[in-house]
Amino acid sequence: MDNPTFLSAFIAGVLTFLSPCILPLLPGYISFISGETLEELQKTEKVSPRVKAVLGAVFFGLGFTLIFVLLGATATKLGQALSEYKYVLARAAGVIILIFGLHMAGVFKIKFLLKQARVDYKKHAFPFFVEAFLLGAAFVLGWTPCVGPILSGILALAAFEDSVYKGMGLLLVYSFGLWIPFLIAALAVGETMNAVRRAGRYIVWVERAAGALLIIIGLVLITGNMTKITVLMLKLFPDMPVF
C-alpha cells in the first residue's frame, strides 16, 4: 500500500474527530463512556473517574475500530469481485467522493447528508466498559453526516487495494486517527472541556479541510494518478515509514 494512502487515512481519522458532530459533544461522549458525570471528571483530586474515562475511551475505540476494519475487508473483497470493472468503478467512485468533498467544503450542500441518523442507544445494566464498546460500534452507523462522507472516501481507496489485509490496514489507520485523539481527550479531560469551548469558531475550517481531502481523493480516483501523488508525498515526507 502506498504511504500517502496511509497518511491520508490517518488525517481523515483526525478530521473526523474534529468534525462538528463529534468535537462539540466530546465532553458528553467522555461522560457516557466512563459512566461518570462531567462534574466528577473535572475534580482533579479524584483519580478513579479519570481512570474510567481512559478505560472507556479504550473500549469505545475498540468498538468502532472493529466495525471499521470489517468494513475495510468488505470493501476490498467487493472491489476484487468487481476487478473486471475496476477502471470504470474507480472513476465513478472518484466522482461521488469529489461531490462529497465539495459538500463538506461548503461549495454546496446535499440535504440528505445533513440529516443525522443517530442510533437510539440507551444505557443498560452492563459495566461501563461494555457500554463504551457497544457505543463505539453503534457510533460508526449513527453519525452519517460526519462519518459518512469521509469514511466513504477511505472505503473507496480500500476497495481498490490488491489484498483484504491492505484494505483492513487502511481502515485500521483511519481508526487510529480517530481513536488517538479520543484517548488524549480522556487523559486530559479537564483541559479537553476548556479546549472544546474555545474551538467552536474553528470547526467550520476543519470541515472545509476534510472537504479538501475528499476532493483530492476523488481526483486521485478519477485521474488514476496515485503513483504521481505517491512520489510527490515521498519527496515532501521522506521519513514516512514504509508499510
ZALO-252069 format. One record per residue: residue in one letter; x, y, z of N, C-alpha, C in turn. Coordinates in steps of 0.02 Angstrom, whole numbers, padded with zeros to 5 digits, always signed. Example, Ala and Ser with C-alpha at 12.3 -4.5 7.8 and 13.67 -1.06 7.14 Angstrom:
BEGIN
A+00660-00284+00390+00615-00225+00390+00660-00165+00390;S+00642-00112+00354+00684-00053+00357+00645+00002+00394;
//
This chain:
BEGIN
M+00042-00059+00000+00000+00000+00000+00044+00062+00000;D+00023+00113-00037+00062+00174-00041+00060+00211+00025;N+00118+00238+00045+00122+00277+00106+00073+00334+00109;P+00065+00374+00053+00017+00429+00055-00054+00405+00069;T-00071+00344+00048-00137+00318+00062-00148+00309+00137;F-00097+00283+00171-00100+00276+00244-00103+00344+00277;L-00062+00391+00253-00061+00458+00282-00128+00492+00273;S-00158+00485+00214-00224+00514+00201-00277+00484+00248;A-00272+00418+00259-00320+00385+00303-00314+00410+00374;F-00252+00419+00398-00242+00443+00466-00268+00514+00474;I-00251+00557+00426-00275+00627+00428-00351+00629+00426;A-00381+00585+00385-00454+00582+00381-00484+00563+00449;G-00451+00518+00485-00475+00499+00552-00473+00557+00600;V-00418+00595+00598-00412+00654+00642-00465+00706+00626;L-00476+00717+00561-00526+00766+00540-00597+00743+00560;T-00608+00678+00560-00673+00652+00583-00683+00669+00657;F-00630+00661+00696-00633+00678+00768-00649+00752+00778;L-00621+00794+00736-00629+00867+00743-00693+00893+00710;S-00733+00849+00682-00792+00870+00644-00847+00897+00689;P-00895+00934+00660-00946+00970+00700-00991+00927+00744;C-01000+00864+00728-01045+00824+00770-01007+00775+00815;I-00941+00785+00822-00903+00746+00870-00869+00792+00921;L-00829+00839+00897-00790+00881+00944-00834+00920+00993;P-00888+00953+00971-00929+00991+01019-00961+00946+01072;L-00972+00882+01054-01005+00836+01101-00955+00793+01139;L-00891+00808+01132-00839+00767+01162-00847+00758+01238;P-00862+00812+01276-00872+00802+01349-00928+00752+01364;G-00982+00755+01325-01036+00708+01335-01016+00637+01319;Y-00976+00627+01266-00951+00561+01250-00909+00533+01307;I-00863+00574+01333-00818+00551+01386-00859+00534+01449;S-00909+00574+01463-00951+00561+01521-00988+00495+01512;F-01014+00483+01453-01053+00422+01441-01009+00360+01445;I-00951+00362+01411-00910+00301+01408-00875+00286+01474;S-00872+00336+01519-00841+00324+01584-00893+00308+01637;G-00956+00326+01624-01009+00317+01674-01005+00367+01730;E-00968+00422+01720-00959+00474+01770-00990+00540+01745;T-01010+00582+01792-01036+00648+01773-00978+00694+01755;L-00994+00747+01718-00942+00795+01699-00911+00828+01761;E-00952+00838+01813-00927+00869+01874-00874+00824+01907;E-00888+00759+01910-00841+00713+01941-00776+00708+01900;L-00782+00709+01833-00723+00704+01791-00677+00764+01798;Q-00704+00821+01816-00664+00882+01821-00631+00892+01889;K-00647+00848+01937-00617+00853+02003-00547+00823+02001;T-00497+00866+02003-00427+00844+01993-00402+00799+02050;E-00434+00803+02109-00410+00763+02165-00433+00691+02160;K-00480+00676+02115-00507+00608+02108-00475+00573+02048;V-00445+00516+02061-00410+00478+02009-00458+00430+01974;S-00502+00399+02012-00546+00347+01985-00587+00368+01924;P-00620+00426+01925-00658+00446+01866-00615+00454+01803;R-00554+00479+01811-00510+00488+01754-00486+00420+01726;V-00473+00373+01772-00454+00306+01751-00510+00274+01711;K-00572+00283+01735-00630+00256+01700-00639+00290+01632;A-00623+00355+01628-00629+00391+01564-00581+00362+01513;V-00519+00347+01535-00469+00319+01489-00489+00248+01469;L-00510+00207+01517-00532+00139+01500-00593+00141+01454;G-00638+00188+01467-00696+00196+01423-00676+00214+01353;A-00626+00258+01346-00602+00278+01280-00569+00220+01244;V-00534+00177+01282-00502+00118+01252-00555+00071+01223;F-00607+00056+01262-00659+00010+01238-00703+00042+01185;F-00715+00107+01191-00752+00143+01139-00715+00137+01072;G-00649+00147+01075-00609+00141+01014-00608+00070+00986;L-00605+00021+01031-00608-00049+01008-00673-00063+00971;G-00728-00034+00995-00793-00045+00963-00795-00018+00892;F-00775+00046+00883-00780+00072+00815-00724+00046+00769;T-00666+00028+00799-00612+00000+00758-00632-00067+00728;L-00665-00109+00768-00688-00173+00744-00733-00165+00683;I-00782-00119+00688-00828-00109+00633-00792-00079+00572;F-00748-00030+00583-00711+00000+00528-00670-00053+00490;V-00634-00095+00527-00591-00146+00496-00633-00196+00456;L-00690-00215+00483-00735-00260+00447-00761-00228+00383;L-00777-00163+00387-00798-00127+00327-00742-00124+00276;G-00680-00115+00299-00623-00114+00254-00615-00180+00217;A-00621-00235+00254-00616-00301+00223-00671-00312+00171;T-00731-00291+00189-00789-00298+00143-00778-00257+00080;A-00754-00195+00087-00743-00152+00030-00691-00181-00018;T-00636-00208+00011-00584-00237-00031-00609-00300-00067;K-00646-00342-00030-00674-00402-00060-00720-00385-00118;L-00761-00334-00108-00808-00313-00160-00769-00286-00220;G-00716-00247-00206-00675-00221-00260-00642-00276-00300;Q-00619-00328-00266-00588-00385-00301-00638-00422-00343;A-00699-00429-00316-00752-00465-00354-00770-00428-00418;L-00763-00362-00416-00781-00321-00474-00718-00294-00509;S-00663-00331-00502-00599-00307-00529-00601-00297-00605;E-00644-00334-00639-00650-00327-00712-00673-00257-00730;Y-00710-00225-00685-00737-00158-00699-00701-00104-00657;K-00640-00121-00634-00605-00077-00587-00595-00007-00616;Y-00578-00002-00679-00565+00064-00709-00627+00108-00705;V-00684+00081-00726-00747+00120-00726-00768+00135-00654;L-00763+00085-00610-00785+00094-00541-00742+00146-00505;A-00677+00147-00519-00633+00196-00487-00654+00266-00507;R-00670+00276-00571-00691+00343-00594-00758+00362-00563;A-00804+00315-00561-00870+00329-00532-00864+00344-00458;A-00823+00305-00422-00812+00318-00350-00780+00386-00341;G-00733+00403-00386-00699+00468-00381-00748+00526-00388;V-00796+00519-00433-00846+00573-00443-00888+00581-00380;I-00910+00524-00351-00951+00526-00290-00913+00558-00232;I-00850+00537-00224-00809+00565-00169-00796+00639-00181;L-00785+00658-00244-00775+00729-00260-00836+00770-00241;I-00895+00744-00255-00958+00778-00237-00963+00785-00161;F-00947+00730-00125-00947+00733-00051-00898+00786-00027;G-00840+00790-00059-00790+00840-00039-00814+00911-00049;L-00847+00923-00105-00874+00990-00118-00929+01007-00068;H-00967+00955-00048-01019+00965+00003-00987+00986+00069;M-00935+00950+00091-00903+00965+00155-00864+01031+00153;A-00840+01049+00094-00803+01112+00087-00849+01172+00085;G-00915+01159+00080-00964+01214+00082-00979+01244+00015;V-00956+01212-00040-00971+01238-00107-01046+01234-00120;F-01075+01178-00098-01148+01169-00099-01165+01118-00045;K-01228+01111-00029-01249+01064+00023-01297+01012-00005;I-01285+00950+00015-01329+00895-00003-01374+00880+00057;K-01439+00890+00049-01485+00889+00106-01484+00824+00145;F-01481+00766+00111-01487+00703+00148-01424+00691+00191;L-01368+00723+00174-01308+00716+00215-01309+00761+00276;L-01358+00806+00279-01364+00850+00337-01408+00820+00391;K-01441+00763+00376-01485+00732+00425-01444+00681+00465;Q-01451+00685+00531-01415+00640+00574-01456+00578+00588;A-01430+00520+00566-01464+00456+00579-01434+00425+00641;R-01452+00452+00699-01422+00428+00761-01455+00363+00784;V-01413+00319+00808-01439+00258+00839-01468+00276+00907;D-01529+00252+00919-01561+00267+00983-01534+00218+01036;Y-01475+00236+01060-01440+00191+01106-01455+00211+01178;K-01476+00164+01218-01492+00178+01288-01447+00137+01334;K-01429+00166+01390-01388+00131+01437-01425+00071+01466;H-01387+00017+01478-01415-00042+01508-01375-00058+01571;A-01392-00114+01601-01358-00133+01663-01294-00171+01649;F-01252-00145+01605-01188-00176+01590-01132-00134+01623;P-01073-00164+01633-01016-00125+01657-01002-00068+01607;F-00973-00014+01632-00963+00045+01590-00921+00031+01528;F-00872-00014+01533-00829-00028+01476-00866-00067+01421;V-00914-00107+01441-00956-00142+01391-01001-00091+01356;E-01029-00045+01395-01069+00009+01366-01027+00049+01316;A-00965+00063+01335-00921+00102+01292-00907+00065+01226;F-00895+00000+01231-00882-00040+01171-00943-00040+01124;L-01002-00050+01152-01063-00051+01113-01077+00017+01080;L-01064+00070+01118-01073+00137+01091-01024+00149+01033;G-00962+00124+01040-00914+00132+00986-00936+00097+00922;A-00964+00037+00930-00989+00001+00871-01048+00037+00840;A-01093+00063+00882-01151+00099+00857-01132+00166+00826;F-01078+00194+00850-01054+00259+00827-01043+00260+00752;V-01016+00206+00725-01000+00203+00653-01063+00212+00611;L-01117+00182+00632-01179+00184+00593-01222+00244+00610;G-01209+00276+00667-01255+00327+00691-01243+00398+00668;W-01181+00415+00651-01166+00485+00637-01151+00495+00563;T-01200+00483+00521-01190+00485+00448-01164+00551+00421;P-01184+00610+00445-01159+00672+00415-01083+00680+00423;C-01057+00658+00481-00985+00668+00494-00944+00608+00470;V-00964+00549+00490-00925+00490+00472-00936+00470+00400;G-00997+00478+00375-01016+00453+00309-00972+00475+00251;P-00969+00540+00236-00930+00562+00177-00856+00545+00182;I-00825+00557+00240-00753+00543+00248-00741+00468+00244;L-00782+00429+00280-00774+00357+00279-00783+00329+00209;S-00830+00357+00171-00841+00335+00102-00778+00343+00060;G-00742+00398+00071-00680+00410+00034-00628+00358+00050;I-00619+00342+00114-00570+00292+00134-00590+00222+00111;L-00655+00206+00115-00679+00141+00090-00668+00135+00015;A-00675+00191-00021-00663+00189-00094-00590+00172-00108;L-00545+00199-00069-00474+00182-00077-00463+00108-00060;A-00495+00084-00006-00487+00015+00015-00513-00033-00039;A-00565-00013-00074-00595-00057-00125-00546-00073-00182;F-00497-00030-00192-00451-00040-00247-00382-00065-00224;E-00378-00088-00162-00317-00120-00139-00315-00192-00166;D-00254-00220-00171-00248-00286-00201-00253-00344-00151;S-00263-00329-00087-00273-00383-00038-00320-00358+00017;V-00355-00406+00047-00401-00390+00101-00363-00360+00160;Y-00303-00387+00173-00263-00362+00230-00245-00288+00222;K-00231-00268+00160-00215-00197+00148-00276-00153+00158;G-00334-00178+00136-00395-00140+00147-00411-00134+00221;M-00402-00188+00258-00413-00186+00330-00363-00139+00364;G-00299-00142+00340-00248-00099+00368-00263-00026+00358;L-00290-00009+00299-00307+00060+00284-00360+00086+00332;L-00411+00045+00345-00464+00066+00392-00439+00066+00464;L-00391+00023+00479-00361+00023+00546-00325+00089+00559;V-00287+00112+00509-00252+00175+00515-00301+00233+00522;Y-00355+00231+00482-00407+00282+00488-00435+00283+00559;S-00447+00223+00585-00475+00217+00653-00427+00246+00704;F-00362+00234+00696-00312+00262+00742-00314+00338+00741;G-00324+00367+00682-00329+00440+00677-00386+00468+00717;L-00439+00429+00724-00498+00449+00764-00490+00430+00838;W-00458+00372+00850-00453+00344+00917-00403+00381+00961;I-00344+00395+00934-00291+00426+00974-00314+00493+01005;P-00347+00538+00966-00371+00599+00998-00422+00586+01054;F-00463+00534+01046-00510+00516+01100-00472+00497+01163;L-00419+00458+01156-00379+00438+01214-00346+00498+01247;I-00319+00542+01206-00287+00602+01233-00338+00645+01270;A-00397+00652+01241-00450+00692+01272-00472+00662+01338;A-00474+00595+01342-00494+00562+01405-00440+00569+01458;L-00377+00569+01437-00321+00577+01484-00320+00647+01515;A-00338+00696+01475-00337+00766+01499-00407+00795+01494;V-00454+00764+01529-00525+00780+01520-00541+00852+01539;G-00510+00879+01592-00524+00948+01611-00502+00997+01558;E-00440+00987+01534-00414+01030+01481-00454+01023+01417;T-00478+00962+01405-00518+00948+01345-00582+00990+01345;M-00615+00994+01401-00678+01032+01404-00666+01106+01392;N-00612+01132+01418-00595+01202+01405-00578+01214+01332;A-00541+01166+01303-00521+01173+01232-00582+01169+01186;V-00630+01126+01203-00691+01120+01161-00729+01186+01160;R-00732+01219+01217-00768+01283+01220-00735+01335+01174;R-00668+01334+01171-00632+01383+01131-00630+01365+01057;A-00639+01301+01042-00629+01278+00973-00689+01288+00928;G-00746+01306+00957-00808+01311+00918-00803+01351+00854;R-00770+01407+00857-00767+01451+00799-00726+01423+00741;Y-00683+01373+00756-00638+01346+00705-00664+01283+00672;I-00720+01256+00697-00744+01191+00672-00761+01194+00598;V-00788+01251+00576-00806+01256+00505-00744+01248+00460;W-00686+01270+00484-00625+01263+00444-00601+01191+00443;V-00614+01154+00497-00598+01083+00499-00640+01046+00447;E-00704+01064+00444-00749+01032+00395-00725+01047+00324;R-00702+01108+00312-00678+01125+00246-00613+01089+00230;A-00571+01079+00280-00509+01040+00269-00526+00968+00251;A-00576+00940+00285-00598+00872+00269-00625+00870+00198;G-00662+00922+00178-00687+00926+00109-00630+00928+00059;A-00578+00966+00075-00520+00970+00029-00486+00902+00022;L-00481+00865+00078-00451+00799+00075-00492+00752+00031;L-00559+00755+00038-00602+00713-00004-00597+00732-00077;I-00590+00797-00091-00583+00819-00160-00519+00790-00191;I-00465+00790-00151-00402+00761-00175-00409+00687-00188;I-00441+00650-00141-00452+00578-00151-00494+00566-00213;G-00547+00606-00222-00589+00599-00281-00551+00609-00345;L-00509+00661-00347-00469+00675-00407-00418+00619-00421;V-00390+00591-00367-00344+00535-00374-00378+00476-00408;L-00439+00460-00384-00476+00403-00413-00498+00417-00485;I-00517+00479-00499-00541+00496-00566-00483+00495-00616;T-00426+00522-00597-00370+00528-00643-00324+00467-00643;G-00328+00427-00589-00283+00370-00584-00211+00389-00572;N-00200+00447-00541-00132+00472-00531-00104+00459-00462;M-00122+00403-00431-00096+00387-00365-00020+00381-00365;T+00008+00353-00419+00081+00344-00422+00117+00412-00419;K+00092+00461-00458+00124+00527-00458+00118+00560-00390;I+00059+00552-00358+00049+00583-00292+00093+00547-00240;T+00102+00481-00248+00146+00444-00203+00217+00472-00206;V+00242+00482-00266+00310+00509-00275+00316+00578-00244;L+00265+00620-00255+00266+00688-00228+00265+00686-00152;M+00222+00644-00122+00217+00640-00049+00282+00614-00018;L+00315+00566-00051+00377+00539-00025+00433+00591-00028;K+00429+00637-00076+00478+00692-00078+00465+00741-00021;L+00400+00754-00008+00383+00801+00045+00394+00771+00114;F+00383+00705+00121+00390+00673+00185+00437+00612+00177;P+00501+00624+00168+00548+00568+00154+00556+00519+00211;D+00537+00539+00272+00546+00495+00330+00484+00454+00347;M+00434+00456+00303+00374+00417+00317+00391+00343+00318;P+00364+00305+00367+00380+00234+00371+00350+00197+00311;V+00384+00143+00292+00360+00101+00236+00318+00045+00263;F+00258+00037+00236+00213-00017+00258+00215-00073+00207;
//
